[in-house]
Structures are given as structure tokens and as C-alpha cells.
Amino acid sequence: MSSSLTCVRDSGPAPEPRNAAGTRRRLQALAVMGHSTAELATRMDVPAGIVRRLQRGNRAEVPATLAAAVTALYDQLWDVRGTSHHTV
């Protein structure tokens, strides 16, 4: 299993955006577990600024592909301690 996740982008019609609350909470929970913003962003192949903004609650909606990537990442890491001493 790969240690990184890539947000899948296809040429079909864009799926409906998702409410950002679940995505935000998953990212915040992973940060509390010691996973840095940079690590999470790298694993999802997105800029760290996107993860930071989502963690801070600056968005009401997120693209469905990003929500799915965060859910998959959370499923991989929910019980794994990270190495970062900084949390949200």
C-alpha cells in the first residue's frame, strides 16, 4: 500500500461539492494525533496551504474528490501517531 494519496481528477463532470465540516474535523483530528500539515498535504498530493485553510475552517464546501481523499487518509492514519509536536 502506498503511503501517499493523490486526489483523483478526471475529465468527467465535477461532482457536487461537499460540506467541509467532516473534512475539517478529520484533518484536525489527524493534527492532534501528531500529523503535520505538510505531511498530510504530501500524502494527498495537495499544497499545504489548502490543508491549513481546511483545518482552520475557512471553507464551507470542498470538492468531492478532496473530501474523499481526506476520508481515505483518515481511514489510514486514525490510529497512527504522527511525529509532529505542533497541533491545530
VENVENSUL-V373334 format. One record per residue. N is the residue number from 1. SS is DSSP state (alpha for helix, beta for strand, coil for the rest). PHI is phi in whole degrees, -180 to 180 (* if undefined). D_FIRST is the distance of its C-alpha to the first C-alpha in Angstrom with 2 decimals. Layout:
N/SS/PHI/D_FIRST
N/SS/PHI/D_FIRST
This chain:
1/coil/*/0.00
2/coil/-72/3.79
3/coil/-88/6.52
4/coil/-123/8.80
5/coil/-118/10.09
6/coil/-115/12.94
7/coil/-66/15.95
8/coil/-78/16.62
9/coil/-124/20.20
10/coil/-124/22.13
11/coil/-90/25.79
12/coil/-74/26.79
13/coil/-63/28.79
14/coil/-68/27.28
15/coil/-68/26.44
16/coil/-60/28.63
17/coil/-63/27.86
18/beta/-111/26.80
19/beta/-60/28.60
20/coil/-82/27.01
21/alpha/-58/27.75
22/alpha/-65/24.54
23/alpha/-62/22.44
24/alpha/-60/24.74
25/alpha/-65/24.62
26/alpha/-64/20.85
27/alpha/-64/20.83
28/alpha/-65/23.84
29/alpha/-63/22.37
30/alpha/-66/19.34
31/alpha/-65/21.99
32/alpha/-62/24.05
33/coil/-76/21.19
34/coil/101/21.31
35/coil/-93/18.74
36/coil/-73/20.71
37/alpha/-58/21.33
38/alpha/-62/20.27
39/alpha/-63/16.84
40/alpha/-62/16.31
41/alpha/-63/17.76
42/alpha/-62/15.66
43/alpha/-63/12.35
44/alpha/-98/14.02
45/coil/60/15.83
46/coil/-130/19.20
47/coil/-62/22.25
48/alpha/-59/22.71
49/alpha/-61/26.05
50/alpha/-67/24.59
51/alpha/-63/22.62
52/alpha/-60/25.82
53/alpha/-64/28.03
54/alpha/-66/25.94
55/alpha/-62/25.95
56/alpha/-84/29.70
57/coil/83/30.40
58/coil/-82/31.91
59/coil/-129/30.73
60/coil/-88/31.74
61/beta/-133/29.31
62/beta/-134/25.94
63/coil/-60/24.61
64/alpha/-58/22.74
65/alpha/-66/19.70
66/alpha/-71/19.59
67/alpha/-60/20.19
68/alpha/-66/17.29
69/alpha/-65/14.93
70/alpha/-66/16.43
71/alpha/-61/16.17
72/alpha/-64/12.41
73/alpha/-65/12.15
74/alpha/-61/14.74
75/alpha/-60/13.07
76/alpha/-76/10.15
77/alpha/-113/12.87
78/coil/-58/16.08
79/coil/-114/16.48
80/coil/-115/15.25
81/coil/-71/18.17
82/coil/-88/18.08
83/coil/-106/20.37
84/coil/-78/22.69
85/coil/-96/26.22
86/coil/-98/26.96
87/coil/-126/26.54
88/coil/-64/27.72
